[in-house]
Amino acid sequence: MNINIKIIDPLETSAWDAYVYAHPGASLYHLSGWKDIIEKTYHHKTYYLAAFNSSSSSPTGLLPLVHLKHFLFGNSLISIPFFDMGGILADNKETEAALLSEAIKLGQKLKCSSIELRQTQPLASLDAGLSDSPLSHDLQSHKVRMLLDLPDSSEALMKSFKSKLRSQIKKPIKEGLAARIGGPELIDDFYQVFLVNMRDLGSPVHSRKIIENVLKIYRRYAKIVVVYKKNQPVAGSILVGFRDTLENPWASSLREFSRLSPNMFLYWTMLEYACDKGFKRFDFGRSTQGEGTWKFKKQWGAEAKQLYWYNIFLNGKPIREDNFRKLKFDKAIQYWQKIPVSVTKIIGPMIRKHIGL
């Protein structure tokens, strides 16, 4: 079978998205709109590879790639950075292998040290061994996607919860918290919470522009949820719908209001909205099994679905220095937590754009 790979241009995105919507293994983050979002927000170079065979004018596979290059943070191709999923979609193993081979050629041309593919399913061609490449790779399989199947109504969902969870949802309502669901008019309120929460977690915050661009490009499918104590925003999240699933790429709450449980009310508001809008699943996002965020999501009834993150090393497998790297990472978090929020607002996005996680 003759397979041709090419980089799509902006005029070919309709065929790309048609393939994404039709493919059973596709995710929200395979859609071509993320190419514009990442380019317009952070100006990273993107390479959206589409496979074609001689018998069809429609794609038979695709691979979105984003080039992150920085003298401190490294040089890599990622599919795709900042989010949980991406990687190769293909009709068959041969097309998958052709896309992978083309990605390796591109990575070598760009002098990348690695290619990272964030798959929801294992790569059959890679796990079977690349016949035309001796490159080594690692598979990270400790991350899971937490998914909740939804009933036909929010009333039915509430009834399905244990009494303890129902009381935890009702507590913030009794405390006077209220929620709003909207669009761009809520960006400032969401970002105010997001900014403080990321500082408190010790992580550089994303640029406000990435939120603006998500709301602009996916205006029909994206919403902002904000929880208020009187007029003060205390928790917030972003929602984007894809097929029958409502995705939640970002959520934050303020620690100083934790006694009021705004996070419980925030997630209930998202789940209520998902049910009432006819979505069949809610995606809580990735977690590591056994950790706090995993336990929080599991209490809602979410089930773990394995994620497969592959690192393909183009310059030989790096020497692992896990303990040393963890020590440096922990120190960086501690330093960041001490920086004033007004400063993290300025320098955070400058750093965050180079961090693929």
N, C-alpha and C positions, 0 to 999 in steps of 0.2 A: 504494500500500500504506500503510495506516494503522499507524504504529508508535508505541506508547506507552512512555515511559521512566519508571521509578520507582526510588526508593531502597529496597532490600530491608531488612526488619527481621530480627531474630534467628530468628524462627519460619520464615523462608522460605529458610534456608540449604540445606536438603536439595535443593530444586529447582535452586538455584545450583550446588551441587557436582555434581549429576547432569549438568548441562550441561557443566561443566568436564571431567568424566571422559569424556564422549562426543565432545568437540570435538578434532579432530586437531591443532590448533595450540595447545592449552592447555599450561600449565606448572604445576608444583607451586604457584607463587606466585599463581595465580588462585584457589586454593581459599579458601573463606570463613574457614577457621581463622586465616588471617593477620590478618584484621580483629580478632579477639579478641586475638591475640598482640600486635599493635601498640597497640591501645587499652589493654590491661591493663599493658603494660610502660611505655609512654611517654605514654599519655593523649592521643594525637593524635585528632582528629576524623576519622572515615572516612565515605566516601560510596560505597556499592556500588550502581552503576547497572545495572539489568536492563531489557532491551528485550523487549516483547511485541507481537505483532500480533493483530488481531481474530479470526483463525482458530485461535489456539493459546493454551492456558493455560500452556504451558511457555515459558521464555525463548528468544528467538531471537538473543540477544547479551548481552554483559555487559562492564562496565568497573569494576574496583576502583580507587578513588581514596583517597589519604590526604592530609590537609591539614597541611602543615608551615608554621608561621608563627612568626617570631621577628624582633625588630627588627634583629638583626645578620645572621642567616643567610637572611633573605628570607621571602617569602610565596608558596607554590606548592602546586599539586596534583600529586602524583606517583603513578604506577601502575607498580610500587609502590616505596617507598623501601627502602633497605638491601639490596636483592637485585637480581639481574641481569635479571629478567623480570617481565612484567605486561602492561599495555596492554589493548587492545580485542580481544575475541573476538566474532565475529559470523557469522551464516549467509550474509550477502551484503553487498555494498558499500553498499546503501541503509541497512541496519541499522547498519553501521559508521559511516556518515555521521551518522545520527541520534544515536548515542551520543556521537560527537565533538562535535556541535553542543550537546548537553545539557551536556557537560563544560565547554565554553566558557562557556555561560550561567552555570553554577555558579561557575566561576572568576571571572567578572566580578562576580557577586553577592558573592563572598568577598573581592573586591578583590585577587586574586592577580596577581602579575606574569607568571606563566607556568604552563603545564601540561606535565609531562614524562611521556611514554609510552614504556615500555621493551618494544619489540616484538621478536618472533622473526621476523616477516614484515613487509614494507613495508605501510604504510597506503594502500590503493588510493584511497580517497576523498580523502585529504589530498594525496597526490602528484599526483592529477589536478586539484587546485585546489578549494578550498571555494567553492561557488557563492554561499553566503549569508554569507561572512565574508572580509574583506580582510586578516586577520591573517597576519603573517609567521611562518615557522618555520625551524628548523635541524634537519638530520639528522646525528647523530653515528654514523658507521658504522665507526669504527676499532676498536671492541670486538668480540671474537668469543667464542663459547661453545665450550669444548673438550670434545668428546664422544668416548668410546671405545666401540666395539661390542665386546661381550663374547662369548666362546665359552661352551660348556655347562659347563665346569669350570675351576677355578683351575689345575689341572695343565696343561690345554691352553693357558691364558693364559701361564703361566710358560714353557712350551716355545716360545711364539711370540716371546718377547723375545730380543734379541741377547745374546750372552754377557757383554758389558760391563754391561748393565743387570741381568742375573741376578746378577753378582758384586756389584754395588752393593746389591742387595736382601739378599744373604747376609751382607755385612759387618756391619751392626748386630746381626744374630743372633749372629754369632761374638763380637761385643763384649759379649754378655750382655744385650742389650735384649729386653724382653718386652712383649707387647701384651695389652690387655684390651678387650673389647667389652661394653657394658652400657647401663644407663639412668641414672636420677637419682642413683644411688649414686656415679657418676663425675663429677658436675658440679663438685665442688670441685677435683678434680685437673685437669680440663680447664680450668677458669676460671683456675687458678693459672698455667698455661702461656699461655693466651690473654692474660691481663692483662700479663704481662711482655713477650710478643712484640709486642703492640700499642704498648706504651711504646717499645720499641726501634725500631719502625718509624716512630715519631713520630705515631701516630694515637690519638685518644681511643678508649677501649674501650667496647664495648656493655655495657649493664647485665647483671648476672648473671640478672636476672629474665627477659630475653628467652630465654635458654637454658632456664630452668625452664619457661617457658610453651610453648616448642616441644615439650619432652619431655612436658608435660602434655596438650596438645591433640592432638599426633600420637603418642601413646604406642605405638600399634600399628606405626607406620612409622618412628619416630625412634630412633637409637642414638648413643651416644658411644663413640669409640675413643680410648684413651690408651696411649701408649708409655712404658715405665718403664726407668730405669737403676737396678737394685735396687728401692728403694721410692720413688724420686723420679720424678714425671712430667716427661718431657722433650719430649713432643709430644702433640698431641691434635686431634680433629676431631669435627664433628657430621655425621651422616648422616640423610637423610630420603628414604624411598622414595615414588615417584609413578608409577603404572602400571608400565611395564617399565624405568624409569630410577631409578638411585640417585643422589640429589643430595648435594653436599657444600658447604653454605653457608659453613662456617667451618673453617679448619685453621690450626694454629700449631705452631711448634717453638722451642726455646730455642737461641739463638745459641751459648751457651757449650758446648753439646754437639754442635755441627755436625760436628766431626771424626768422630763416631760414626755420622753419617748417619741420625738418627732419622726425618727426613722421608721417606726412601726406604722405611723399614720401615712408617711410618704409611700411606703411600699403597698399598703392597703389601697391607697388612692390610685396607684398605678395598676394594680390588679383589678380593681373595680372598673376602671376605664377600659382595660383590655377585654374583660368579659362583656361589658355593655356595648362595646364596638364590634363584637363578633370574632375576636381573635381566639384561636384554639390553643395557643401556647404562649407562655411568658418566659423570656430568657433573662435570668438574673445575672448572667455574665459568668466569667471564669472564677474559679477558686481552687485552692489546694485542699484536698481532702483532709479533714481533721482539724483544720484551722478555724479561727473565729468566724470569718465571713462564710465559710462552708456551713457551719452549724446554724448561722443566722438564716441562710437561704433554705436549708433543709427543714427548718421548723415550719415553713410554709407548705411543705409537701413536695418541694422541688427534687427531681431525680438527677443524679450525676450522669453525664454523657462524656465519655473520654475525648480529650483533645490530643492531637498528635503534632507536636512541634518538632520539625526536623531542622538541624543545622548541618549544612554541607560545607566542608572546609576546603577552600580552594588553594591554600598555601600550606597544607599539612595540618594535622590536628594540633591545636594549641595545648600547651602544658597546663594542666589543671592546678590552680592554686586557690581552691574553694575557701579554705579557712582565712587566708590572707585577704581575699576579695571581700568576703563577708565582713571582716573587721573594718575594712576601708568603707564599705557601704554603710555599716551601722554608724560609723563616725560622721559620715556625710549627712545622714539623717539627723543626727543630734545637732550638728552645726546649723542645718537648714531650719530646724524648729526654733532656733533662737533669733532668726532674722525677722525684722519687722515686716508685716504683711505688705505695707506700702512699697517696700523694696522688692519682695518676691513677685509682686505684680509686674514689675518692670523687667527683672532679670530672669524670672522663672521661665517664661516662654522662650527666651533665647537659649536656655539649656534644654528645655523639654523637647524642642523640635528635633534634637539629636538623639533622644532616648527612644528606642523602638518599642519598649513595653507600654 
